[in-house]
Amino acid sequence: MREARGDRAVAARLVFARLEELGWITAHERDVVTRMHATGRPAPGRDTSERKGPIAAREYFAVRDMHDELLARGDASPVALVLASSAVGSYEATPGDDGTTVVFAKSNRDYQGLLTGAGAIIGGALGGPTGAAIGGAVGGVIGYVVDDCKD
């Protein structure tokens, strides 16, 4: 956070780069999860509380497509899949009043992306790649909870 000067989005990118340096994700996977994390990020100062409907749905499908791309390659690391799943999980689809599905951007992924990556680094330090995947999953859940409480 010090290196990112308090900007959680920058910190998440730094964490993703560190995961690549450690060999737990590839450069391609780093690029994909970085794009996923940036999808739907508001301009500084823009209110995110009303990000729903067509905009959030478009973001959700873009993030889900990137996740699916990682799966389809067949060689994605468990850590990359945890990071990607965290990004997809930051959206919520609910039935709309008119029978359609409404997608809400539940989280702007500030803490979720950052804590998923940080959990992967910590878990990996304790248990290698498997620990990184487990730590990332735990970090993502904690980040989701923190983001949800902020909203």
N, CA, C and O of each residue as an XYZ file, in Angstrom:
604
protein
N       0.839     -1.191      0.000
C       0.000      0.000      0.000
C       0.882      1.252      0.000
O       0.529      2.269     -0.597
N       2.017      1.168      0.666
C       2.909      2.325      0.689
C       3.400      2.626     -0.726
O       3.386      3.775     -1.169
N       3.834      1.579     -1.426
C       4.332      1.769     -2.793
C       3.225      2.281     -3.719
O       3.492      3.043     -4.647
N       1.993      1.863     -3.466
C       0.853      2.277     -4.290
C       0.270      3.616     -3.823
O      -0.682      4.125     -4.414
N       0.850      4.177     -2.761
C       0.397      5.462     -2.206
C      -1.075      5.427     -1.808
O      -1.814      6.390     -2.013
N      -1.484      4.294     -1.235
C      -2.841      4.153     -0.724
C      -3.896      3.794     -1.754
O      -5.060      3.612     -1.398
N      -3.523      3.689     -3.008
C      -4.481      3.363     -4.068
C      -4.605      1.841     -4.162
O      -3.673      1.159     -4.587
N      -5.772      1.317     -3.759
C      -5.952     -0.134     -3.730
C      -5.921     -0.758     -5.125
O      -5.508     -1.909     -5.270
N      -6.347     -0.028     -6.148
C      -6.293     -0.575     -7.505
C      -4.841     -0.738     -7.955
O      -4.486     -1.749     -8.561
N      -4.016      0.243     -7.662
C      -2.590      0.141     -7.991
C      -1.957     -0.975     -7.172
O      -1.158     -1.754     -7.692
N      -2.309     -1.055     -5.904
C      -1.765     -2.108     -5.041
C      -2.127     -3.490     -5.580
O      -1.299     -4.401     -5.553
N      -3.353     -3.653     -6.066
C      -3.759     -4.949     -6.625
C      -2.891     -5.296     -7.826
O      -2.457     -6.440     -7.960
N      -2.633     -4.335     -8.697
C      -1.769     -4.600     -9.858
C      -0.361     -4.997     -9.413
O       0.255     -5.882    -10.006
N       0.141     -4.345     -8.375
C       1.465     -4.696     -7.846
C       1.463     -6.117     -7.274
O       2.427     -6.862     -7.448
N       0.380     -6.484     -6.597
C       0.262     -7.834     -6.043
C       0.214     -8.858     -7.169
O       0.853     -9.907     -7.082
N      -0.541     -8.561     -8.229
C      -0.619     -9.485     -9.359
C       0.771     -9.652     -9.994
O       1.158    -10.759    -10.370
N       1.502     -8.559    -10.108
C       2.855     -8.633    -10.659
C       3.762     -9.477     -9.757
O       4.594    -10.238    -10.253
N       3.607     -9.348     -8.458
C       4.405    -10.143     -7.519
C       4.067    -11.623     -7.653
O       4.960    -12.467     -7.586
N       2.802    -11.947     -7.838
C       2.410    -13.345     -8.037
C       3.076    -13.917     -9.285
O       3.467    -15.084     -9.313
N       3.201    -13.078    -10.321
C       3.900    -13.538    -11.527
C       5.385    -13.747    -11.218
O       5.969    -14.749    -11.629
N       5.987    -12.817    -10.504
C       7.403    -12.951    -10.148
C       7.655    -14.247     -9.363
O       8.683    -14.900     -9.543
N       6.723    -14.600     -8.511
C       6.860    -15.816     -7.712
C       6.610    -17.082     -8.531
O       6.889    -18.187     -8.065
N       6.085    -16.924     -9.750
C       5.830    -18.069    -10.613
C       4.496    -18.743    -10.375
O       4.271    -19.852    -10.858
N       3.605    -18.092     -9.637
C       2.313    -18.708     -9.331
C       1.251    -18.361    -10.360
O       0.205    -19.007    -10.411
N       1.506    -17.347    -11.182
C       0.674    -17.058    -12.350
C       1.626    -16.679    -13.485
O       2.752    -16.243    -13.246
N       1.161    -16.851    -14.709
C       1.968    -16.482    -15.873
C       1.740    -15.021    -16.216
O       0.839    -14.380    -15.676
N       2.562    -14.499    -17.117
C       2.400    -13.120    -17.569
C       1.029    -12.935    -18.225
O       0.367    -11.917    -18.024
N       0.616    -13.927    -19.007
C      -0.705    -13.860    -19.642
C      -1.807    -13.809    -18.580
O      -2.724    -12.993    -18.669
N      -1.711    -14.680    -17.579
C      -2.715    -14.698    -16.513
C      -2.717    -13.377    -15.748
O      -3.777    -12.861    -15.396
N      -1.529    -12.833    -15.492
C      -1.438    -11.530    -14.830
C      -2.186    -10.471    -15.636
O      -2.942     -9.677    -15.076
N      -1.975    -10.462    -16.944
C      -2.650     -9.479    -17.798
C      -4.161     -9.655    -17.759
O      -4.904     -8.675    -17.704
N      -4.616    -10.906    -17.787
C      -6.057    -11.176    -17.769
C      -6.673    -10.719    -16.445
O      -7.682    -10.014    -16.450
N      -6.084    -11.107    -15.315
C      -6.683    -10.720    -14.032
C      -6.574     -9.215    -13.801
O      -7.421     -8.630    -13.126
N      -5.543     -8.587    -14.351
C      -5.441     -7.123    -14.257
C      -6.575     -6.472    -15.036
O      -7.198     -5.526    -14.553
N      -6.850     -6.976    -16.247
C      -7.985     -6.449    -17.035
C      -9.300     -6.702    -16.324
O     -10.179     -5.840    -16.320
N      -9.446     -7.876    -15.724
C     -10.677     -8.196    -15.001
C     -10.873     -7.217    -13.844
O     -11.976     -6.719    -13.618
N      -9.811     -6.954    -13.130
C      -9.884     -6.063    -11.975
C     -10.206     -4.636    -12.400
O     -10.886     -3.909    -11.675
N      -9.718     -4.229    -13.579
C      -9.955     -2.865    -14.058
C     -11.346     -2.689    -14.676
O     -11.844     -1.567    -14.757
N     -11.973     -3.778    -15.110
C     -13.291     -3.693    -15.742
C     -14.300     -3.104    -14.763
O     -14.477     -3.600    -13.650
N     -14.949     -2.046    -15.202
C     -15.992     -1.429    -14.381
C     -15.486     -0.484    -13.318
O     -16.284      0.074    -12.564
N     -14.182     -0.288    -13.237
C     -13.661      0.656    -12.237
C     -14.122      2.051    -12.627
O     -13.928      2.481    -13.764
N     -14.723      2.747    -11.694
C     -15.206      4.087    -12.008
C     -14.059      5.082    -12.099
O     -12.976      4.867    -11.556
N     -14.326      6.165    -12.795
C     -13.367      7.274    -12.795
C     -13.288      7.810    -11.372
O     -14.276      7.751    -10.641
N     -12.139      8.331    -10.965
C     -12.024      8.859     -9.599
C     -13.146      9.849     -9.282
O     -13.433     10.762    -10.057
N     -13.768      9.644     -8.126
C     -14.830     10.546     -7.685
C     -16.212     10.208     -8.195
O     -17.184     10.852     -7.801
N     -16.330      9.199     -9.075
C     -17.634      8.836     -9.626
C     -18.352      7.882     -8.678
O     -17.748      6.942     -8.162
N     -19.634      8.122     -8.450
C     -20.441      7.282     -7.567
C     -20.687      5.932     -8.224
O     -21.048      5.859     -9.398
N     -20.490      4.866     -7.458
C     -20.691      3.516     -7.991
C     -21.957      2.867     -7.463
O     -22.250      1.725     -7.817
N     -22.712      3.558     -6.632
C     -23.857      2.916     -5.984
C     -24.974      2.554     -6.955
O     -25.784      1.676     -6.653
N     -25.037      3.191     -8.084
C     -26.107      2.900     -9.035
C     -25.625      2.118    -10.247
O     -26.270      2.160    -11.295
N     -24.521      1.413    -10.134
C     -24.018      0.608    -11.242
C     -24.817     -0.678    -11.298
O     -24.462     -1.670    -10.661
N     -25.884     -0.658    -12.054
C     -26.703     -1.852    -12.221
C     -27.282     -1.840    -13.617
O     -27.062     -0.904    -14.387
N     -28.016     -2.872    -13.936
C     -28.672     -2.939    -15.233
C     -27.698     -3.181    -16.363
O     -26.758     -3.961    -16.207
N     -27.902     -2.525    -17.514
C     -27.117     -2.834    -18.708
C     -25.609     -2.615    -18.536
O     -24.818     -3.389    -19.077
N     -25.194     -1.587    -17.801
C     -23.756     -1.327    -17.642
C     -23.112     -2.438    -16.826
O     -22.100     -3.006    -17.237
N     -23.686     -2.746    -15.686
C     -23.137     -3.815    -14.847
C     -23.208     -5.157    -15.565
O     -22.295     -5.973    -15.437
N     -24.273     -5.396    -16.315
C     -24.401     -6.656    -17.047
C     -23.294     -6.772    -18.092
O     -22.694     -7.836    -18.245
N     -23.027     -5.697    -18.800
C     -21.962     -5.702    -19.803
C     -20.606     -5.985    -19.136
O     -19.804     -6.761    -19.655
N     -20.361     -5.352    -17.990
C     -19.128     -5.585    -17.248
C     -19.047     -7.041    -16.793
O     -18.014     -7.695    -16.936
N     -20.146     -7.532    -16.247
C     -20.193     -8.917    -15.756
C     -19.853     -9.902    -16.866
O     -19.033    -10.800    -16.673
N     -20.482     -9.736    -18.029
C     -20.225    -10.669    -19.126
C     -18.795    -10.541    -19.636
O     -18.198    -11.538    -20.045
N     -18.237     -9.340    -19.619
C     -16.839     -9.173    -20.030
C     -15.907     -9.906    -19.068
O     -14.984    -10.599    -19.496
N     -16.150     -9.752    -17.772
C     -15.322    -10.421    -16.767
C     -15.509    -11.929    -16.839
O     -14.545    -12.687    -16.735
N     -16.747    -12.358    -17.015
C     -17.014    -13.800    -17.109
C     -16.350    -14.403    -18.348
O     -15.843    -15.524    -18.299
N     -16.353    -13.661    -19.457
C     -15.688    -14.146    -20.673
C     -14.186    -14.306    -20.449
O     -13.589    -15.267    -20.932
N     -13.570    -13.370    -19.718
C     -12.141    -13.494    -19.423
C     -11.877    -14.716    -18.537
O     -10.887    -15.424    -18.721
N     -12.763    -14.950    -17.586
C     -12.655    -16.137    -16.722
C     -12.768    -17.398    -17.574
O     -11.979    -18.332    -17.429
N     -13.756    -17.411    -18.460
C     -13.961    -18.575    -19.328
C     -12.754    -18.814    -20.231
O     -12.405    -19.958    -20.520
N     -12.117    -17.723    -20.676
C     -10.926    -17.854    -21.513
C      -9.810    -18.574    -20.743
O      -9.133    -19.447    -21.286
N      -9.632    -18.199    -19.486
C      -8.624    -18.884    -18.672
C      -8.955    -20.371    -18.540
O      -8.071    -21.220    -18.657
N     -10.221    -20.680    -18.299
C     -10.631    -22.082    -18.176
C     -10.419    -22.843    -19.478
O      -9.953    -23.982    -19.472
N     -10.762    -22.209    -20.590
C     -10.692    -22.884    -21.885
C      -9.262    -23.200    -22.300
O      -9.032    -24.159    -23.038
N      -8.307    -22.418    -21.843
C      -6.904    -22.686    -22.177
C      -6.467    -24.043    -21.627
O      -5.611    -24.711    -22.207
N      -7.062    -24.442    -20.504
C      -6.772    -25.750    -19.943
C      -5.503    -25.836    -19.119
O      -5.216    -26.881    -18.535
N      -4.740    -24.761    -19.059
C      -3.492    -24.817    -18.298
C      -3.379    -23.679    -17.288
O      -2.285    -23.361    -16.821
N      -4.500    -23.076    -16.959
C      -4.479    -21.953    -16.016
C      -4.076    -22.441    -14.632
O      -4.454    -23.530    -14.200
N      -3.312    -21.621    -13.962
C      -2.882    -21.984    -12.610
C      -4.055    -21.855    -11.645
O      -4.973    -21.070    -11.882
N      -4.027    -22.620    -10.562
C      -5.094    -22.499     -9.561
C      -5.183    -21.078     -8.990
O      -6.274    -20.600     -8.679
N      -4.051    -20.415     -8.858
C      -4.050    -19.049     -8.320
C      -4.759    -18.101     -9.288
O      -5.557    -17.265     -8.865
N      -4.472    -18.229    -10.578
C      -5.144    -17.374    -11.565
C      -6.642    -17.623    -11.556
O      -7.428    -16.681    -11.665
N      -7.047    -18.882    -11.427
C      -8.477    -19.189    -11.404
C      -9.151    -18.628    -10.155
O     -10.303    -18.201    -10.217
N      -8.451    -18.624     -9.031
C      -9.011    -18.023     -7.811
C      -9.184    -16.515     -8.011
O     -10.224    -15.955     -7.664
N      -8.169    -15.864     -8.568
C      -8.265    -14.422     -8.816
C      -9.400    -14.111     -9.786
O     -10.156    -13.161     -9.581
N      -9.517    -14.911    -10.840
C     -10.567    -14.693    -11.833
C     -11.949    -14.943    -11.229
O     -12.881    -14.178    -11.477
N     -12.084    -15.993    -10.451
C     -13.369    -16.288     -9.814
C     -13.779    -15.180     -8.852
O     -14.963    -14.867     -8.724
N     -12.811    -14.597     -8.188
C     -13.085    -13.490     -7.277
C     -13.683    -12.312     -8.040
O     -14.626    -11.676     -7.571
N     -13.135    -12.027     -9.210
C     -13.657    -10.916    -10.013
C     -15.079    -11.202    -10.487
O     -15.935    -10.319    -10.433
N     -15.340    -12.426    -10.951
C     -16.688    -12.790    -11.397
C     -17.659    -12.727    -10.222
O     -18.798    -12.286    -10.373
N     -17.209    -13.164     -9.063
C     -18.065    -13.191     -7.884
C     -18.404    -11.831     -7.314
O     -19.213    -11.728     -6.392
N     -17.798    -10.791     -7.848
C     -18.104     -9.458     -7.341
C     -19.365     -8.873     -7.990
O     -19.740     -7.735     -7.706
N     -20.005     -9.639     -8.846
C     -21.283     -9.234     -9.452
C     -22.385    -10.127     -8.918
O     -22.137    -11.266     -8.522
N     -23.606     -9.605     -8.911
C     -24.745    -10.399     -8.455
C     -25.890    -10.242     -9.449
O     -26.309     -9.128     -9.766
N     -26.386    -11.375     -9.934
C     -27.523    -11.371    -10.850
C     -28.780    -11.714    -10.059
O     -28.818    -12.716     -9.345
N     -29.815    -10.874    -10.190
C     -31.070    -11.109     -9.483
C     -32.228    -10.925    -10.452
O     -32.099    -10.196    -11.436
N     -33.361    -11.575    -10.188
C     -34.528    -11.398    -11.052
C     -35.049     -9.958    -10.945
O     -35.192     -9.413     -9.850
N     -35.325     -9.366    -12.091
C     -35.894     -8.025    -12.121
C     -37.397     -8.060    -11.965
O     -38.013     -9.118    -12.091
N     -37.992     -6.915    -11.692
C     -39.438     -6.828    -11.521
C     -40.203     -7.186    -12.792
O     -41.350     -7.629    -12.729
N     -39.559     -6.992    -13.950
C     -40.234     -7.244    -15.222
C     -39.925     -8.624    -15.801
O     -40.214     -8.881    -16.970
N     -39.339     -9.515    -14.993
C     -39.040    -10.864    -15.450
C     -37.659    -11.023    -16.061
O     -37.255    -12.145    -16.367
N     -36.928     -9.939    -16.246
C     -35.574    -10.036    -16.765
C     -34.599    -10.230    -15.601
O     -34.990    -10.189    -14.434
N     -33.363    -10.436    -15.929
C     -32.326    -10.551    -14.904
C     -31.585     -9.229    -14.816
O     -31.176     -8.667    -15.832
N     -31.418     -8.742    -13.611
C     -30.687     -7.499    -13.370
C     -29.356     -7.871    -12.731
O     -29.305     -8.660    -11.787
N     -28.289     -7.296    -13.252
C     -26.964     -7.553    -12.705
C     -26.523     -6.338    -11.916
O     -26.569     -5.212    -12.412
N     -26.098     -6.570    -10.693
C     -25.563     -5.522     -9.839
C     -24.068     -5.725     -9.683
O     -23.597     -6.849     -9.508
N     -23.337     -4.649     -9.747
C     -21.913     -4.693     -9.433
C     -21.832     -4.562     -7.924
O     -21.756     -3.454     -7.394
N     -21.848     -5.706     -7.224
C     -21.879     -5.718     -5.766
C     -20.681     -5.014     -5.167
O     -20.778     -4.408     -4.099
N     -19.567     -5.089     -5.840
C     -18.332     -4.582     -5.270
C     -17.526     -3.922     -6.373
O     -17.585     -4.331     -7.532
N     -16.773     -2.898     -6.001
C     -15.889     -2.331     -7.004
C     -14.527     -3.019     -6.975
O     -13.583     -2.551     -7.612
N     -14.420     -4.102     -6.256
C     -13.266     -4.988     -6.203
C     -12.031     -4.327     -5.621
O     -10.916     -4.795     -5.853
N     -12.206     -3.250     -4.871
C     -11.040     -2.620     -4.264
C     -10.354     -3.558     -3.293
O      -9.176     -3.876     -3.458
N     -11.078     -4.000     -2.288
C     -10.481     -4.893     -1.315
C     -10.492     -6.332     -1.791
O      -9.575     -7.092     -1.478
N     -11.511     -6.722     -2.540
C     -11.609     -8.114     -2.957
C     -10.412     -8.523     -3.809
O      -9.779     -9.541     -3.531
N     -10.098     -7.753     -4.830
C      -8.952     -8.091     -5.677
C      -7.644     -8.025     -4.923
O      -6.788     -8.897     -5.072
N      -7.487     -6.995     -4.115
C      -6.260     -6.820     -3.352
C      -6.060     -7.956     -2.345
O      -4.977     -8.537     -2.269
N      -7.096     -8.270     -1.578
C      -6.955     -9.309     -0.561
C      -6.881    -10.708     -1.158
O      -6.288    -11.604     -0.556
N      -7.468    -10.907     -2.322
C      -7.310    -12.196     -3.000
C      -5.841    -12.402     -3.360
O      -5.268    -13.459     -3.100
N      -5.244    -11.377     -3.963
C      -3.833    -11.470     -4.325
C      -2.928    -11.576     -3.115
O      -1.993    -12.377     -3.104
N      -3.197    -10.773     -2.096
C      -2.378    -10.814     -0.886
C      -2.503    -12.170     -0.193
O      -1.511    -12.719      0.287
N      -3.718    -12.707     -0.142
C      -3.916    -14.033      0.444
C      -3.148    -15.096     -0.316
O      -2.632    -16.042      0.279
N      -3.071    -14.941     -1.643
C      -2.317    -15.894     -2.448
C      -0.834    -15.826     -2.121
O      -0.172    -16.859     -2.022
N      -0.312    -14.625     -1.953
C       1.106    -14.490     -1.615
C       1.391    -15.080     -0.237
O       2.352    -15.829     -0.063
N       0.558    -14.741      0.734
C       0.770    -15.252      2.092
C       0.614    -16.773      2.125
O       1.455    -17.477      2.684
N      -0.456    -17.271      1.528
C      -0.673    -18.716      1.495
C       0.432    -19.444      0.763
O       0.831    -20.539      1.161
N       0.929    -18.842     -0.306
C       2.007    -19.452     -1.071
C       3.305    -19.512     -0.290
O       4.069    -20.469     -0.411
N       3.552    -18.483      0.513
C       4.754    -18.481      1.342
C       4.711    -19.629      2.348
O       5.750    -20.159      2.742
N       3.522    -20.001      2.752
C       3.373    -21.075      3.743
C       3.229    -22.447      3.115
O       3.611    -23.452      3.716
N       2.672    -22.498      1.896
C       2.381    -23.810      1.328
C       2.549    -23.919     -0.171
O       1.900    -24.761     -0.791
N       3.396    -23.102     -0.779
C       3.645    -23.199     -2.212
C       2.406    -22.884     -3.037
O       1.507    -22.188     -2.566
N       2.352    -23.395     -4.272
C       1.231    -23.094     -5.160
C      -0.130    -23.493     -4.594
O      -1.106    -22.764     -4.773
N      -0.212    -24.624     -3.924
C      -1.491    -25.045     -3.345
C      -1.904    -24.079     -2.247
O      -3.065    -23.678     -2.171
N      -0.959    -23.707     -1.401
C      -1.241    -22.723     -0.354
C      -1.638    -21.385     -0.943
O      -2.472    -20.677     -0.377
N      -1.042    -21.029     -2.086
C      -1.381    -19.765     -2.745
C      -2.835    -19.772     -3.211
O      -3.546    -18.779     -3.060
N      -3.269    -20.893     -3.775
C      -4.659    -20.988     -4.239
C      -5.628    -20.909     -3.063
O      -6.642    -20.215     -3.131
N      -5.310    -21.622     -1.989
C      -6.184    -21.602     -0.809
C      -6.173    -20.214     -0.168
O      -7.226    -19.679      0.178
N      -4.984    -19.633     -0.010
C      -4.881    -18.292      0.567
C      -5.605    -17.261     -0.266
O      -6.234    -16.353      0.279
N      -5.527    -17.385     -1.588
C      -6.249    -16.468     -2.461
C      -7.751    -16.584     -2.301
O      -8.463    -15.579     -2.292
N      -8.234    -17.816     -2.174
C      -9.675    -18.019     -1.989
C     -10.142    -17.402     -0.673
O     -11.175    -16.734     -0.626
N      -9.383    -17.626      0.385
C      -9.747    -17.052      1.686
C      -9.668    -15.526      1.632
O     -10.560    -14.839      2.129
N      -8.611    -15.001      1.034
C      -8.476    -13.549      0.905
C      -9.603    -12.937      0.094
O     -10.080    -11.848      0.413
N     -10.035    -13.634     -0.957
C     -11.138    -13.133     -1.774
C     -12.437    -13.052     -1.011
O     -13.190    -12.088     -1.150
N     -12.703    -14.069     -0.198
C     -13.920    -14.054      0.615
C     -13.872    -12.906      1.620
O     -14.854    -12.186      1.798
N     -12.730    -12.743      2.269
C     -12.595    -11.649      3.237
C     -12.746    -10.305      2.528
O     -13.432     -9.417      3.034
N     -12.115    -10.144      1.368
C     -12.233     -8.905      0.608
C     -13.658     -8.617      0.184
O     -14.100     -7.468      0.209
N     -14.387     -9.669     -0.210
C     -15.790     -9.511     -0.586
C     -16.599     -8.994      0.594
O     -17.423     -8.090      0.454
N     -16.350     -9.580      1.757
C     -17.068     -9.159      2.961
C     -16.761     -7.703      3.284
O     -17.663     -6.930      3.605
N     -15.479     -7.330      3.200
C     -15.096     -5.942      3.483
C     -15.765     -5.010      2.478
O     -16.327     -3.989      2.874
N     -15.718     -5.337      1.188
C     -16.358     -4.492      0.176
C     -17.854     -4.391      0.402
O     -18.439     -3.317      0.261
N     -18.482     -5.526      0.758
C     -19.927     -5.544      0.985
C     -20.287     -4.658      2.196
O     -21.302     -3.961      2.181
N     -19.462     -4.696      3.219
C     -19.721     -3.863      4.396
C     -19.541     -2.382      4.100
O     -20.200     -1.532      4.699
N     -18.630     -2.082      3.159
C     -18.409     -0.679      2.790
C     -19.610     -0.116      2.047
O     -19.914      1.071      2.166
N     -20.295     -0.960      1.281
C     -21.403     -0.478      0.429
C     -22.581     -0.091      1.255
O     -23.602      0.335      0.714
